[in-house]
Amino acid sequence: MHAVALKRGASAPEVIDKPRPDPDSGEVLVRTLRVGIDGTDYEVIAGHHGGFPADDDHLVLGHEAVGVVVDPNDTAFKEGDVVVPTVRRPLPDGPTEYFERGEPDMAPPEDVVERGITGGHGFMSDYFTSPAEFLLPIPDDLAEWGFLVEPISIAEKAVEHAYASRSAFDWQPESALVLGNGSLGLLTLAMLGQSFERTYCLGRRDRPDPTIDIIEELGATYVDSRETPVSEIPDVYEPMDFIFEATGYPKHAFESIEALAPNGVAALLGVPDSWPFEIDGGKLHRELVMHNKALVGSVNSGYRHFEAATETLSSLPDWLLDDLVTDIYDTSNLADAFADDETTIKAAVKFYDHEER
């Protein structure tokens, strides 16, 4: 079978041949439909994140996947079921307490394998296997877009944890700001628009731009960070009840504190490189304390977040999915799939169509 892999020492992925995997007991064989490409994939390729399986000279990429069951292998699944895999798996020496509790998303990264990222092959191949408990069935009519379940699940977890941090009082947020107008930011903006009265999205793009068009079609306000930095948003627009940070720009974490309304919370999802810079730590500390504000870090997601993401994906309008997913490639034009193209919002690699048998 074909697989898209990064070899040790390489600076770009390539198509390689691998044997089709055979499912072990309790595992399911899945034929891959589509696998999304995101910022984490680029970080893995650049060597800034992740790691190879210990005994292999390559890493099969891809952690945003959707596929169809071809061999249920005596599990509860049926042939033809459309499924989405979760990402985290136990280490080779066995599951930790986080897996035993059903909370692998809360484990430290050194305590897990992340398929397509760290220590385990991903899903960007004609077929993959997975233990049944790490596969989520989704409706057939989502087969085309199912690779978006994983990124939406990341947002579902972050929002859940933000609300949990405010659960000690009657928190009734009305305004939300998404930092970052990439595909994750836009999906999150669409999700937040279903429950927040006023939504904003911050980016650094000039008009005309397709991401700005999507932001405004969703009824949100575009904020150009070159004109209005995060710290000035309360004066130009309004203080924000909720901020979703998806840029990985380290200063945004601290600027968000001042941009929050009293009792507000910011969820941090970006993973920045090291960057020392000066802040007024006392001022920010005081702001957190005196106005009951909170910062919440969030990474990965759990099974229930995948379930919630499936419901969210089902509720998104067709025009948004069509505009968001700008590029679908097959393995014959892999270089284009991973090209750094500003016109791309969301790209995916296609292996099979759902209708193919």
C-alpha positions as CSV (number, residue, x, y, z in Angstrom):
1,M,0.0,0.0,0.0
2,H,1.0,3.6,-0.4
3,A,1.8,5.8,2.7
4,V,2.9,9.3,3.1
5,A,6.0,9.3,5.4
6,L,8.8,11.4,6.7
7,K,12.1,9.6,6.7
8,R,14.8,10.4,9.2
9,G,17.0,13.2,8.1
10,A,14.5,14.3,5.3
11,S,13.0,17.7,5.0
12,A,9.9,16.8,3.1
13,P,7.5,13.8,3.1
14,E,7.4,11.2,0.4
15,V,5.2,8.4,-0.8
16,I,6.6,5.0,0.2
17,D,5.3,1.4,-0.1
18,K,4.4,-0.5,3.0
19,P,2.7,-3.8,3.6
20,R,-1.0,-3.6,4.3
21,P,-1.4,-4.0,8.0
22,D,-3.2,-7.0,9.6
23,P,-5.3,-6.2,12.6
24,D,-4.4,-7.9,15.9
25,S,-7.1,-9.1,18.2
26,G,-9.4,-6.3,19.2
27,E,-8.2,-4.2,16.3
28,V,-10.1,-3.0,13.2
29,L,-8.7,-2.6,9.6
30,V,-9.8,0.7,8.1
31,R,-9.5,1.9,4.5
32,T,-8.5,5.6,4.6
33,L,-10.7,8.1,2.9
34,R,-9.1,11.5,3.7
35,V,-6.4,12.8,6.0
36,G,-6.2,16.5,6.9
37,I,-3.0,18.5,7.0
38,D,-2.4,21.0,9.8
39,G,0.2,23.0,11.5
40,T,1.4,20.1,13.7
41,D,2.3,18.2,10.5
42,Y,4.5,21.1,9.4
43,E,6.2,21.2,12.8
44,V,6.9,17.5,12.7
45,I,8.3,17.8,9.2
46,A,10.5,20.7,10.3
47,G,11.8,18.7,13.3
48,H,10.3,21.1,15.8
49,H,7.8,18.7,17.3
50,G,7.1,15.0,17.6
51,G,9.4,12.0,17.1
52,F,9.9,8.8,15.1
53,P,8.8,5.3,16.2
54,A,11.8,3.8,18.0
55,D,12.5,1.0,15.6
56,D,11.7,2.7,12.3
57,D,13.5,4.9,9.9
58,H,10.4,6.8,9.0
59,L,7.1,8.2,10.4
60,V,3.8,7.9,8.6
61,L,2.2,11.3,8.9
62,G,-1.4,12.3,9.5
63,H,-3.5,12.5,12.6
64,E,-6.8,14.0,11.2
65,A,-8.4,11.0,9.5
66,V,-11.6,9.5,8.3
67,G,-12.0,6.0,6.9
68,V,-14.3,3.0,6.3
69,V,-14.1,-0.3,8.1
70,V,-13.1,-3.2,5.8
71,D,-12.4,-5.8,8.4
72,P,-14.3,-5.5,11.8
73,N,-12.2,-8.5,13.1
74,D,-14.9,-9.7,15.6
75,T,-15.3,-6.2,17.1
76,A,-18.6,-4.3,17.5
77,F,-18.0,-2.5,14.2
78,K,-19.5,-3.6,10.8
79,E,-17.9,-3.6,7.4
80,G,-18.7,-0.3,5.8
81,D,-18.9,1.8,9.0
82,V,-17.4,5.2,8.6
83,V,-15.0,5.9,11.5
84,V,-12.7,8.6,12.8
85,P,-9.6,7.6,14.9
86,T,-8.5,9.4,18.0
87,V,-4.8,10.2,18.2
88,R,-3.3,9.1,21.5
89,R,-2.3,5.6,22.3
90,P,-0.5,3.9,25.3
91,L,3.2,3.5,25.4
92,P,4.6,0.1,24.3
93,D,5.1,-0.9,28.0
94,G,1.5,-0.5,28.7
95,P,-1.3,2.0,29.5
96,T,-1.0,4.5,32.2
97,E,-3.6,5.6,34.7
98,Y,-4.8,8.2,32.2
99,F,-5.9,5.5,29.8
100,E,-7.4,3.4,32.6
101,R,-9.5,6.4,33.5
102,G,-10.4,7.1,29.9
103,E,-8.6,10.4,29.9
104,P,-5.5,10.0,27.7
105,D,-5.9,13.6,26.6
106,M,-4.9,14.7,30.1
107,A,-1.7,12.7,30.2
108,P,1.7,14.5,29.9
109,P,3.0,14.1,26.4
110,E,5.9,11.9,27.5
111,D,3.4,9.3,28.8
112,V,1.6,8.7,25.4
113,V,2.2,7.8,21.8
114,E,0.5,10.2,19.4
115,R,-0.1,8.6,16.0
116,G,1.4,10.6,13.2
117,I,3.2,12.9,15.6
118,T,5.2,11.2,18.3
119,G,6.3,7.5,18.5
120,G,3.6,6.0,16.3
121,H,2.7,5.9,12.7
122,G,-0.2,8.0,11.6
123,F,-3.1,7.5,9.3
124,M,-1.9,8.9,6.0
125,S,-1.9,5.6,4.1
126,D,-4.2,3.4,2.1
127,Y,-5.1,1.4,5.2
128,F,-4.5,1.6,8.9
129,T,-5.4,-0.5,12.0
130,S,-6.6,0.7,15.3
131,P,-8.0,-0.8,18.5
132,A,-11.7,-0.6,18.4
133,E,-11.9,1.6,21.5
134,F,-10.1,4.4,19.7
135,L,-12.4,4.5,16.8
136,L,-15.5,6.7,16.7
137,P,-18.4,5.8,14.3
138,I,-19.8,8.8,12.4
139,P,-22.8,9.2,10.1
140,D,-22.2,8.2,6.5
141,D,-23.1,11.6,5.2
142,L,-20.0,13.0,7.0
143,A,-17.6,10.7,5.2
144,E,-16.4,13.6,3.0
145,W,-15.7,15.9,5.9
146,G,-14.9,13.5,8.7
147,F,-11.2,14.4,8.9
148,L,-12.4,17.7,10.4
149,V,-13.8,15.9,13.5
150,E,-10.3,15.8,15.1
151,P,-9.5,19.5,14.9
152,I,-13.1,20.4,16.0
153,S,-12.6,18.0,19.0
154,I,-9.6,20.1,20.1
155,A,-11.8,23.2,20.2
156,E,-14.6,21.2,22.0
157,K,-12.2,20.3,24.8
158,A,-10.8,23.8,25.2
159,V,-14.2,25.3,25.4
160,E,-15.4,22.6,27.9
161,H,-12.4,23.3,30.1
162,A,-13.0,27.1,29.9
163,Y,-16.6,26.7,31.1
164,A,-15.4,24.3,33.8
165,S,-13.1,27.0,35.1
166,R,-16.1,29.3,35.5
167,S,-18.4,26.7,37.0
168,A,-18.1,28.1,40.6
169,F,-20.4,31.0,39.7
170,D,-23.2,32.0,37.2
171,W,-21.0,32.8,34.2
172,Q,-23.0,34.1,31.3
173,P,-20.5,35.0,28.5
174,E,-21.7,37.0,25.5
175,S,-18.5,37.9,23.6
176,A,-15.8,35.6,22.2
177,L,-12.6,36.3,20.4
178,V,-10.6,33.8,18.4
179,L,-6.9,34.6,17.9
180,G,-5.9,33.1,14.6
181,N,-7.8,32.8,11.3
182,G,-6.4,29.5,10.2
183,S,-8.6,26.5,9.7
184,L,-8.8,25.7,13.4
185,G,-9.6,29.3,14.3
186,L,-12.4,29.4,11.6
187,L,-13.9,26.1,12.8
188,T,-13.9,27.3,16.3
189,L,-15.4,30.6,15.3
190,A,-18.3,28.8,13.6
191,M,-18.8,26.7,16.7
192,L,-18.7,29.7,19.1
193,G,-21.1,31.6,16.9
194,Q,-23.8,29.1,17.9
195,S,-23.7,30.1,21.5
196,F,-22.1,33.6,21.8
197,E,-24.0,36.8,20.9
198,R,-20.9,38.6,19.5
199,T,-17.8,36.9,18.0
200,Y,-14.5,38.3,16.7
201,C,-11.6,36.8,14.9
202,L,-8.1,38.2,14.8
203,G,-5.7,37.8,11.9
204,R,-3.0,39.5,9.9
205,R,-4.4,39.5,6.3
206,D,-5.2,42.1,3.8
207,R,-8.5,42.3,1.9
208,P,-9.6,40.7,-0.3
209,D,-9.0,37.4,1.5
210,P,-11.1,34.2,1.7
211,T,-10.6,33.8,5.5
212,I,-12.0,37.3,6.1
213,D,-14.9,36.5,3.8
214,I,-15.7,33.4,5.9
215,I,-15.4,35.4,9.2
216,E,-17.9,38.0,8.0
217,E,-20.2,35.4,6.5
218,L,-20.3,33.8,9.9
219,G,-21.5,37.1,11.3
220,A,-18.3,37.8,13.2
221,T,-16.0,40.9,13.2
222,Y,-12.5,40.7,11.7
223,V,-9.8,42.3,13.8
224,D,-6.5,43.1,12.0
225,S,-3.8,42.7,14.6
226,R,-1.6,45.1,12.7
227,E,-4.1,47.8,13.4
228,T,-5.5,46.7,16.7
229,P,-3.2,44.6,18.9
230,V,-4.8,42.2,21.3
231,S,-4.1,44.5,24.3
232,E,-6.1,47.3,22.6
233,I,-9.1,45.2,21.7
234,P,-11.1,46.2,24.8
235,D,-10.8,49.9,23.9
236,V,-11.6,49.5,20.2
237,Y,-14.2,46.8,20.4
238,E,-15.1,45.5,23.9
239,P,-13.6,43.4,26.7
240,M,-14.0,39.7,25.9
241,D,-15.7,37.1,28.0
242,F,-13.9,34.3,26.3
243,I,-10.7,34.2,24.2
244,F,-9.5,31.2,22.2
245,E,-5.8,31.4,21.4
246,A,-4.8,29.3,18.3
247,T,-1.7,31.2,17.1
248,G,1.1,29.9,19.2
249,Y,2.4,33.5,19.4
250,P,3.7,33.7,23.0
251,K,2.8,37.3,23.7
252,H,-0.9,36.6,23.0
253,A,-1.1,34.6,26.2
254,F,-0.2,37.6,28.3
255,E,-2.0,40.2,26.2
256,S,-5.2,38.1,26.5
257,I,-5.2,38.8,30.3
258,E,-5.8,42.5,29.7
259,A,-8.2,41.8,26.8
260,L,-10.5,39.8,29.0
261,A,-13.6,41.2,30.7
262,P,-14.0,40.7,34.4
263,N,-14.6,37.0,35.2
264,G,-13.4,36.1,31.7
265,V,-11.3,33.1,30.6
266,A,-8.7,32.5,27.9
267,A,-8.0,29.1,26.5
268,L,-4.5,28.6,25.2
269,L,-3.9,26.0,22.5
270,G,-0.9,27.3,20.5
271,V,2.5,25.6,21.2
272,P,5.2,28.3,20.8
273,D,9.0,27.9,20.6
274,S,11.0,29.4,23.4
275,W,11.1,33.2,23.3
276,P,12.2,35.2,26.3
277,F,10.6,38.7,26.5
278,E,9.7,41.2,29.2
279,I,6.3,41.5,30.8
280,D,4.9,43.4,33.7
281,G,4.3,40.3,35.8
282,G,2.9,42.2,38.8
283,K,0.3,44.0,36.7
284,L,-0.9,40.8,35.0
285,H,-0.9,38.9,38.3
286,R,-3.0,41.7,39.8
287,E,-5.4,41.7,36.8
288,L,-6.0,37.9,37.2
289,V,-6.7,38.2,40.9
290,M,-8.7,41.4,41.1
291,H,-11.0,40.6,38.2
292,N,-11.4,36.9,38.7
293,K,-9.9,36.1,35.3
294,A,-8.4,32.7,34.3
295,L,-6.0,31.2,31.7
296,V,-6.5,27.5,30.8
297,G,-4.1,25.4,28.8
298,S,-5.5,22.7,26.6
299,V,-4.0,20.0,24.3
300,N,-5.4,17.0,22.5
301,S,-8.9,15.8,23.1
302,G,-10.8,12.8,24.5
303,Y,-13.4,10.5,23.1
304,R,-16.3,12.5,24.3
305,H,-14.9,15.6,22.6
306,F,-14.8,13.6,19.3
307,E,-18.5,12.8,19.9
308,A,-19.3,16.4,20.5
309,A,-17.2,17.4,17.4
310,T,-19.3,15.1,15.3
311,E,-22.4,16.8,16.3
312,T,-20.9,20.2,15.7
313,L,-19.6,19.1,12.2
314,S,-23.2,18.0,11.4
315,S,-24.5,21.4,12.3
316,L,-22.1,23.4,10.1
317,P,-23.4,24.8,6.9
318,D,-22.4,23.3,3.6
319,W,-21.0,26.6,2.3
320,L,-18.6,26.8,5.2
321,L,-17.1,23.4,4.6
322,D,-16.8,24.0,0.8
323,D,-15.0,27.3,1.4
324,L,-12.9,26.1,4.3
325,V,-11.5,22.9,2.6
326,T,-9.7,24.6,-0.3
327,D,-7.5,21.8,-1.5
328,I,-7.9,18.0,-1.9
329,Y,-4.9,16.1,-3.3
330,D,-4.0,12.5,-4.0
331,T,-0.5,11.0,-3.5
332,S,0.5,11.8,-7.0
333,N,0.8,15.5,-6.3
334,L,2.1,15.3,-2.7
335,A,4.5,18.3,-3.1
336,D,1.5,20.5,-3.8
337,A,-0.4,19.1,-0.8
338,F,2.4,20.3,1.6
339,A,3.3,23.5,-0.2
340,D,3.3,26.7,1.8
341,D,0.5,28.4,-0.2
342,E,-1.3,31.4,1.3
343,T,-4.4,30.6,-0.7
344,T,-4.8,27.3,1.1
345,I,-7.1,27.4,4.2
346,K,-7.4,23.6,4.8
347,A,-5.9,20.8,2.7
348,A,-6.3,17.1,2.8
349,V,-4.8,14.0,1.1
350,K,-7.4,11.7,-0.5
351,F,-6.9,8.0,-0.7
352,Y,-10.3,6.7,-1.6
353,D,-13.8,8.1,-2.2
354,H,-16.5,6.8,0.1
355,E,-18.4,5.3,-2.9
356,E,-15.4,3.2,-4.0
357,R,-15.6,-0.5,-3.1
